[in-house]
Amino acid sequence: MVHAPAKEAAAAIPLLKPYKMGQQELSHRVVLAPLTRCRSYGNVPQPHAAVYYSQRATRGGLLIAEATDISPTAQGYPETPGIYTQQQIEAWKPIVDAVHRKGSLFFLQIWHVGRVSTTDFQPNGQAPISSTDKQITPDDSHMVYSKPRRLRTDEIPQIVDDFRVAARNAIEAGFDGVEIHGAHGYLIDQFMKDSANDRTDQYGGSLENRCRFAVEVIDAVVAEVGADRVGVRLSPYIDFMDCFDSDPEALGSYMVQRLNKYPGLLYCHMVEPRMAIVEGRRKITHGLLPFRKQFNGTFIASGGYDREEGNKVVDDGYADLVAYGRLFLGNPDLPRRFELNAPLNKYDRSTFYTHNSVVGYTDYPFLEEKKEDSATRPHSHTNQS
Ligand SMILES: Cc1cc2nc3c(=O)[nH]c(=O)nc-3n(C[C@H](O)[C@H](O)[C@H](O)COP(=O)(O)O)c2cc1C
């Protein structure tokens, strides 16, 4: 009998190399970015979320669950999940179990939208709360957010405490940790950025003052669940929701230095500045490099990455992990597709935020299923990015 010569195992691409995050062994670097999907009816997570998340779970992977309301005033979009009632905690448990059974770590992103809301979402139709009473300037989307009410100084500790309790609840539900949502123009970002913070108390004015709310939230959450179960998401360069800073580099640096003061804080997750288009292709601008260099812990980069750019940034040490949003949304087996350099499903933007429990949610085909499925799929996905 003739044996074929032993083939050398193909070297793993950088994205599929193992990584030790704190005490956790990850088997690859392809993280599911937090993605609001608006399918938690009545703010209660639903059984279909167990299907959706476990489809995307891999042994040794890291999933970050969608932004989740910390309190009744935290909501700004329809059918977002909460983590402030016992019913919500219980509803998360089977979802977390399903992900754990597949061997992934699972973090919950905890948020408060602040002024990115309307009176319709607020208890008793009250005004959304914020760092400011300045309303978001309506843009082309025709979405009009209500004029917010500026929080009084003495009300702020309660909001900080809501974050703390939400983190504790997330751990009770079984999550491995929480990601504090300090990005994208929501409440924490409203305090941090000078376009949305016009306060004159100790939470406004200087950079230190504007970051005070964020730091108090992180303090409280770290004290409650431990630094090794806390990640923080920041987007100093993003101007979403009329929320931008006149000196994003100083803001990002200040926050990273603050994060370094928590020994063992698990990760810093930063969103890239907008993409540059170079020769017709989107290129990562590597605008997060100063923050990456300053941060002592695990650094996750996200925003616009594909396989090639992800491999590049892991290989050159710009990021430890890369979080994928839209590509992971449309490809439940994204790490496997990256491994094989297989073609990707196109994501369907029109169903990002719709409420169906299957369509555009759990019906994106896996690689192996693709051939037989494509003929019978009820709708085709079009990439409108
Ligand atoms: C449908 C959708 C929902 C999103 N929801 C959240 C969210 O809940 N929390 C968050 O921090 N970012 C959210 N984002 C931003 C993504 O996490 C990610 O940063 C963004 O999509 C850019 O990464 P990508 O180019 O890999 O998609 C969302 C993006 C999309 C497309």
The ligand as an SDF file (V2000), in Angstrom:
LIG
                    3D

 31 33  0  0  0  0  0  0  0  0999 V2000
  -28.0000   46.3680   11.8940 C   0  0  0  0  0  0  0  0  0  0  0  0
  -26.9330   47.0160   12.7400 C   0  0  0  0  0  0  0  0  0  0  0  0
  -27.1190   47.1400   14.0870 C   0  0  0  0  0  0  0  0  0  0  0  0
  -26.1240   47.6790   14.8980 C   0  0  0  0  0  0  0  0  0  0  0  0
  -26.3030   47.7260   16.2440 N   0  0  0  0  0  0  0  0  0  0  0  0
  -25.2960   48.1040   17.0470 C   0  0  0  0  0  0  0  0  0  0  0  0
  -25.4130   48.0060   18.4490 C   0  0  0  0  0  0  0  0  0  0  0  0
  -26.4170   47.5230   18.9950 O   0  0  0  0  0  0  0  0  0  0  0  0
  -24.3700   48.4210   19.2060 N   0  0  0  0  0  0  0  0  0  0  0  0
  -23.2180   48.9210   18.6530 C   0  0  0  0  0  0  0  0  0  0  0  0
  -22.3040   49.3040   19.3710 O   0  0  0  0  0  0  0  0  0  0  0  0
  -23.0770   49.0010   17.3080 N   0  0  0  0  0  0  0  0  0  0  0  0
  -24.0660   48.5920   16.5040 C   0  0  0  0  0  0  0  0  0  0  0  0
  -23.8930   48.6010   15.1510 N   0  0  0  0  0  0  0  0  0  0  0  0
  -22.5660   48.9080   14.6030 C   0  0  0  0  0  0  0  0  0  0  0  0
  -21.7940   47.5970   14.3970 C   0  0  0  0  0  0  0  0  0  0  0  0
  -21.4840   46.9860   15.6340 O   0  0  0  0  0  0  0  0  0  0  0  0
  -20.4810   47.8420   13.6340 C   0  0  0  0  0  0  0  0  0  0  0  0
  -19.6460   48.6920   14.3730 O   0  0  0  0  0  0  0  0  0  0  0  0
  -20.7610   48.4500   12.2800 C   0  0  0  0  0  0  0  0  0  0  0  0
  -21.7170   47.6860   11.5680 O   0  0  0  0  0  0  0  0  0  0  0  0
  -19.5030   48.5250   11.4200 C   0  0  0  0  0  0  0  0  0  0  0  0
  -18.9160   47.2530   11.2920 O   0  0  0  0  0  0  0  0  0  0  0  0
  -19.1050   46.3910    9.9420 P   0  0  0  0  0  0  0  0  0  0  0  0
  -18.5140   47.2180    8.8370 O   0  0  0  0  0  0  0  0  0  0  0  0
  -18.3160   45.1410   10.2050 O   0  0  0  0  0  0  0  0  0  0  0  0
  -20.5610   46.1660    9.7450 O   0  0  0  0  0  0  0  0  0  0  0  0
  -24.9080   48.1250   14.3210 C   0  0  0  0  0  0  0  0  0  0  0  0
  -24.7350   48.0300   12.9350 C   0  0  0  0  0  0  0  0  0  0  0  0
  -25.7240   47.4750   12.1460 C   0  0  0  0  0  0  0  0  0  0  0  0
  -25.4870   47.3350   10.6600 C   0  0  0  0  0  0  0  0  0  0  0  0
  1  2  1  0
  2  3  1  0
  2 30  2  0
  3  4  2  0
  4  5  1  0
  4 28  1  0
  5  6  2  0
  6  7  1  0
  6 13  1  0
  7  8  2  0
  7  9  1  0
  9 10  1  0
 10 11  2  0
 10 12  1  0
 12 13  2  0
 13 14  1  0
 14 15  1  0
 14 28  1  0
 15 16  1  0
 16 17  1  0
 16 18  1  0
 18 19  1  0
 18 20  1  0
 20 21  1  0
 20 22  1  0
 22 23  1  0
 23 24  1  0
 24 25  2  0
 24 26  1  0
 24 27  1  0
 28 29  2  0
 29 30  1  0
 30 31  1  0
M  END
$$$$
